[in-house]
């Protein structure tokens, strides 16, 4: 956007030498300065140009997470692996009435398997489980292994990033609504820009934001 100083200098030049034509850059700056509500129009354009790209990014991340959740929920190999870990845990806690007959376990225990070591301290429970599964599960379920590449990619997702991006888009949309009201107040209802502004605000952006918010809430609920 041209600064006030730039516009003032151009107008002073026109007043001093009205017959001398302006160079193309100066003429462009002057034309820009004559557009009403230029700041609001530029902010609106910038938001609209990046809106679909940002929404597509959010959809892609949510879709990746949904695919990973589906992969985990329906993996027979993983079900068997979880069952083995539970059985081993119950065996190790045999005799403990509170912990020796568990129907399940906290998933955070998976990160602690490597910390449970054998008597000579040369191996750990994670190594034992890996070896046992390779001997007993790989042959039976080798065609049913989870898509590890998909799971690895999904594990790198950060829901805080998704939420922050969605929050930023929502705040930007509110600003965009304000800009739209300002522009429409200075624009004839018969102008093409009038319909374009309303179309994005009413039919496009708002519906997309609401849908993505519902999707991410449902996904959070399903993960819980």
C-alpha positions in Angstrom: 0.0 0.0 0.0 1.3 3.5 -0.8 2.2 5.6 2.1 0.8 9.1 2.8 4.1 10.6 2.1 4.4 9.0 -1.3 0.9 10.1 -2.2 1.5 13.7 -1.0 4.7 13.9 -3.1 3.0 12.7 -6.2 0.1 15.2 -5.7 2.6 18.0 -5.1 4.4 17.1 -8.3 1.1 17.2 -10.2 0.3 20.6 -8.8 3.7 22.0 -9.8 3.9 20.4 -13.2 0.3 19.5 -14.3 1.3 19.0 -17.9 4.1 16.5 -17.2 2.7 12.9 -17.3 3.5 10.6 -14.4 5.6 7.6 -14.7 3.8 4.2 -14.6 4.7 3.4 -10.9 3.6 6.9 -9.7 0.4 6.7 -11.7 -0.3 3.2 -10.3 0.3 4.5 -6.7 -2.0 7.4 -7.3 -4.8 5.2 -8.7 -4.5 2.9 -5.6 -4.9 5.8 -3.3 -8.1 6.7 -5.0 -9.7 3.3 -4.2 -12.0 3.7 -1.2 -11.3 1.4 1.8 -8.2 0.1 0.2 -6.8 -1.4 3.4 -10.0 -3.4 4.0 -10.1 -4.6 0.4 -6.5 -5.8 0.5 -7.0 -7.6 3.8 -10.1 -9.3 2.4 -8.3 -10.3 -0.8 -5.3 -11.7 1.2 -7.6 -13.7 3.4 -9.7 -15.2 0.6 -6.6 -16.1 -1.5 -5.1 -18.1 1.4 -8.4 -19.5 2.8 -8.8 -22.5 0.6 -5.2 -23.5 0.9 -5.4 -23.3 4.7 -8.6 -25.3 4.8 -7.2 -27.9 2.4 -4.2 -28.2 4.8 -6.5 -28.8 7.8 -8.6 -31.3 5.9 -5.5 -33.2 4.8 -4.2 -33.4 8.4 -7.6 -34.5 9.8 -8.0 -37.1 7.0 -4.6 -38.5 7.8 -5.5 -38.8 11.5 -8.8 -40.5 10.7 -7.1 -43.0 8.4 -4.5 -43.8 11.1 -7.3 -44.2 13.7 -9.2 -46.6 11.4 -6.0 -48.5 10.8 -5.4 -49.0 14.5 -9.0 -49.8 15.3 -9.2 -52.6 12.7 -5.7 -54.0 12.9 -5.9 -57.7 14.0 -2.1 -57.7 14.5 -2.3 -54.8 16.9 -5.2 -56.4 18.8 -3.1 -59.6 19.2 -0.1 -57.5 20.3 -2.1 -55.6 22.9 -3.4 -58.9 24.2 0.1 -60.4 24.5 1.3 -57.3 26.4 -1.7 -57.6 28.8 -1.1 -61.3 29.3 2.6 -60.8 30.0 1.7 -58.0 32.5 -0.8 -60.2 34.3 1.8 -63.0 34.4 4.4 -60.7 35.9 2.0 -59.4 38.5 0.8 -62.9 39.4 -0.3 -63.0 43.0 -1.1 -59.4 43.1 -4.9 -59.3 43.5 -5.2 -55.7 42.3 -2.9 -55.8 39.3 -2.5 -59.5 38.4 -5.9 -60.0 36.7 -6.3 -56.9 34.6 -8.7 -56.7 31.7 -6.7 -53.9 30.1 -4.0 -51.3 30.8 -3.2 -47.7 30.5 -1.7 -47.1 27.0 1.1 -45.0 28.5 2.6 -48.2 29.8 3.8 -48.9 26.2 6.5 -46.2 26.6 7.8 -47.9 29.7 8.3 -51.4 28.4 11.9 -50.7 27.6 12.5 -49.7 31.2 11.5 -53.2 32.6 14.8 -55.1 32.5 15.7 -58.7 33.1 17.8 -59.9 36.0 21.2 -59.6 34.3 20.2 -56.1 33.0 21.2 -57.1 29.4 17.7 -57.0 27.9 14.3 -55.6 28.6 10.6 -56.4 28.2 10.3 -54.5 24.9 13.0 -56.7 23.3 11.3 -59.8 24.6 7.9 -58.8 23.2 9.4 -58.0 19.8 11.2 -61.3 19.6 8.1 -63.2 20.7 5.8 -61.4 18.2 8.2 -62.1 15.4 8.1 -65.8 16.1 4.4 -66.2 16.8 2.5 -63.4 15.1 4.4 -62.3 12.0 3.6 -65.5 10.1 -0.1 -65.6 11.0 -0.7 -61.9 10.6 2.0 -60.8 8.1 -0.6 -59.6 5.6 -2.5 -57.7 8.3 0.3 -55.6 9.7 -0.7 -51.9 10.2 0.5 -49.4 7.6 3.6 -48.3 9.6 4.4 -45.4 7.1 0.8 -44.0 7.6 1.1 -44.4 11.4 4.5 -42.7 11.5 3.2 -39.8 9.5 0.1 -39.5 11.7 2.2 -39.6 14.9 4.0 -36.4 13.8 0.7 -34.5 13.7 0.2 -31.8 16.3 -3.4 -31.1 17.3 -2.3 -27.8 18.8 -1.1 -26.7 15.3 -4.5 -27.7 13.8 -6.4 -26.0 16.5 -4.3 -22.8 16.3 -4.6 -22.7 12.5 -8.4 -23.2 12.8 -8.6 -20.5 15.5 -6.5 -18.1 13.3 -8.8 -18.8 10.4 -11.9 -18.2 12.6 -10.5 -14.9 13.8 -9.5 -13.9 10.3 -13.0 -14.7 9.2 -14.5 -12.4 11.8 -12.2 -9.6 10.6 -13.2 -10.5 7.0 -16.9 -10.1 7.9 -16.1 -6.6 9.3 -14.2 -5.7 6.2 -17.1 -6.9 4.1 -19.6 -4.7 5.9 -17.4 -1.7 5.4 -16.9 -2.4 1.7 -20.6 -3.2 1.1 -21.6 0.1 2.8 -19.6 1.9 0.1 -20.7 -0.4 -2.8 -23.9 -0.5 -4.9 -26.0 -3.6 -4.5 -25.9 -4.0 -8.3 -22.1 -4.1 -8.3 -20.5 -7.5 -9.1 -18.3 -7.3 -6.1 -21.4 -7.1 -3.9 -22.4 -10.6 -4.8 -18.9 -12.0 -4.6 -18.4 -10.7 -1.1 -21.7 -12.1 0.1 -21.1 -15.4 -1.6 -17.8 -16.0 0.2 -19.1 -14.9 3.6 -22.5 -16.6 3.5 -22.0 -19.7 1.4 -18.3 -20.5 1.4 -16.2 -19.5 4.3 -18.6 -19.8 7.2 -19.9 -23.2 6.2 -16.3 -24.5 5.7 -15.2 -23.2 9.1 -18.2 -24.7 10.9 -17.7 -28.1 9.1 -14.0 -28.2 10.1 -14.8 -27.3 13.7 -17.4 -30.1 13.9 -14.9 -32.6 12.3 -12.1 -31.8 14.7 -14.5 -32.0 17.7 -15.7 -35.4 16.5 -12.2 -36.6 16.0 -11.1 -35.5 19.4 -14.1 -37.3 20.9 -13.3 -40.5 19.0 -9.7 -40.4 20.2 -10.8 -40.1 23.8 
